[in-house]
Amino acid sequence: MTQTTDSVLATIPSPCFVLEEARLLQNLAVFERVQKEVPVRVLLALKAFSLFHSFPLIRKTLHGASASSVWEAQLAAEEFGGDLHVYSPAFRHEDMPAILAYASHITFNSISQWERFCPLIKRSPSPPSVGLRINPQYSPVETALYNPCQPSTRLGISPEYLGQSLPEGIDGFLSHNLCESDSYALEKTLLHIEGFFGHFLPQLKWLNLGGGHLMTRQGYDVAHAIEVLGAFHNRYPHIELILEPGSAIAWETGFLLSTVQDLIPTPTLTNVMLDVSFTAHMPDCLEMPYKPVIRGAHEPQEGDKLYRMGGSSCLAGDFIGDYAFDHDLSIGDRMIFEDMMHYTMVKTTMFNGVVHPSIGILRKDGTFQLWRQFSYEDYRARVG
Ligand SMILES: Cc1ncc(COP(=O)(O)O)c(C=O)c1O
């Protein structure tokens, strides 16, 4: 954990998403190593982390970005540069001209989408390389909400729908089946791809192995991932390997700072009323669900005073808990929710019109720089 001094914390407006530069650089160093030791191109998945003020740092290491919509594609083209892989579960006809202007690679989720847009692509002045998303028939993800290979999935083409040969004009495959996964799940994915789609591999120019490779989590066996990717490369040297992680880039690279507004006692616990909302600002806590780490808090032990963190919306379930602290909490205390960079800012809403967290960066020299503050006008522009 970066040691943030109380004096710097006190200068940060509340609430605020704070990116920690030193930690982002640590994560990028992991991908720098991977790209150095094995021929693989790593992209940033914007759906997980789109904080474009940080892109100048990230693009020193990564080769480009992956986008899942025309707006993400435009943001990547404007702010990131480099390779741009665009995949959407269902492209809209009206978005295609802009996407074709930005994309270096485009991946279709079905043969019918490919057939629908193939004439447009052929007429494009600089057509992107085209791929299909496959369903590798394996995912280690147990939570259905995050399992792209669940029965009757709408994501990716199963082998029986591809026949014996690829349609003309298809250069690559995208396989996204992992989520916060390890190198052994990557190894198994490659085995499944070879097992179910092996007869297509001689025709491919590239294979995008999607996201979910949590190489920056403590304990991830990076050397094993390098070995697995290297062995695949040796078997298929003509295939360019691509990874498009999101979470792993922004993993544990920052926090959401909030302030205690009220303390409401009940017979069993104290509700801590915050100026942030779980449903609006940390939705994965409720969707996944999981209990975020709070700096300075611990799991309650027998006899501890219990604190439940309450969000600022009126949703009855907008709370997470319970936590214990080694001191009594007071109104005005700052509460720091760790690891709040990936799948937070990209998913926030202005539900209830709650004040939207600002965004800033804690530089590696310890100074804080505010990047964005939101206003009533931003709220008004969202709702009508
Ligand atoms: C196609 C695709 N690529 C990449 C990602 C990024 O995954 P992660 O943030 O888990 O690395 C996702 C996440 O849903 C995805 O659907």
The ligand as a MOL file (V3000), in Angstrom:
LIG
                    3D

  0  0  0     0  0            999 V3000
M  V30 BEGIN CTAB
M  V30 COUNTS 16 16 0 0 0
M  V30 BEGIN ATOM
M  V30 1 C -13.9620 -9.0360 -24.8280 0
M  V30 2 C -13.3300 -8.5660 -23.5680 0
M  V30 3 N -12.0190 -8.2520 -23.5690 0
M  V30 4 C -11.3980 -7.8090 -22.4430 0
M  V30 5 C -12.0840 -7.6700 -21.2530 0
M  V30 6 C -11.3480 -7.1670 -20.0380 0
M  V30 7 O -11.3690 -8.1160 -19.0240 0
M  V30 8 P -10.6220 -7.8660 -17.6480 0
M  V30 9 O -10.9430 -6.4890 -17.2160 0
M  V30 10 O -11.1900 -8.9130 -16.7390 0
M  V30 11 O -9.1680 -8.0580 -17.8790 0
M  V30 12 C -13.4550 -7.9980 -21.2090 0
M  V30 13 C -14.2240 -7.8720 -19.9590 0
M  V30 14 O -15.3840 -8.1350 -19.8680 0
M  V30 15 C -14.1040 -8.4460 -22.3940 0
M  V30 16 O -15.4090 -8.7430 -22.4080 0
M  V30 END ATOM
M  V30 BEGIN BOND
M  V30 1 1 1 2
M  V30 2 1 2 3
M  V30 3 2 2 15
M  V30 4 2 3 4
M  V30 5 1 4 5
M  V30 6 1 5 6
M  V30 7 2 5 12
M  V30 8 1 6 7
M  V30 9 1 7 8
M  V30 10 2 8 9
M  V30 11 1 8 10
M  V30 12 1 8 11
M  V30 13 1 12 13
M  V30 14 1 12 15
M  V30 15 2 13 14
M  V30 16 1 15 16
M  V30 END BOND
M  V30 END CTAB
M  END
